[in-house]
Amino acid sequence: MNKKSMLILVAGGTGSGKTTVACEIKKILPKHITSQIVCLDQFYKSNDNMTTEEAYDKINFDYPNAFDWKLLNQKIDSLLDGKKTELPQYDYTVCKRKKETMIVESTDVIILEGILSLYDQDILSKADLKIYVDTPDDERFIRRLLRDRAERKRTDEDTISQWRKTLRPMQRQFISPQKSEANIIVPWSKVNNIAIKAIQGAIQHFLKK
């Protein structure tokens, strides 16, 4: 692979603020630098043989094998190589991959954000900057509850059950340990401008290489 783009990884637990941090990174890049965000959630395996209710009941969406790592690595390699790339799309409301895909151009900076963005060793080996967003559990739970209610049409009881059954134990087993892979750990119970400036400095360092 003839790498032409910079890869930034942003990981953290559900509701930690990963997407917000990824968007802040895009804002602080120099105007002449192109960038895009790729969401790890796009690479959930499709559960075509299950109903939505069965998927919510049987699948642990925070376990590493819920993701298609082989496909993710192929697509990231393609983008880093400067190629136009077809990315999958995922429908959270039915727990299935959409038939429609998204064609994207490669950019100078690619930001991969998701709960396990610092998990896969092949992805880690390609990364130029690795960030972990660290937010208190109570704040993350509130954000997740409100998001599930507004965006995914889930009941509060469903979210609480999922938090106890999978979200909290997977945070401890797989997500929090990713801190050891991070170059920068960002506290994000509220907007952290100092951390963003630190990230900006790190990115400028890499772009000058």
Buried (B, 14 or more C-beta within 10 A) or exposed (E): EEEEBBBBBBBBBBBBBBBBBBEBBBEBBEEEBBBBBBBBBBBBBBBEEBEBEEBBEEBBBBBBEBBBBEBBBEBBBBBBBBEEBEBBEBBBEBBBBEEEEEEBEBBBBBBBBBBBBBBBEEBBEBBBBBBBBBBEBEBBBEBBBEBBBEEBEBEEEBBBBBBEEBBBBBBEEBBBEBEEBBBBBBBBEEEBEEBBEBBBEBBEEEBEE
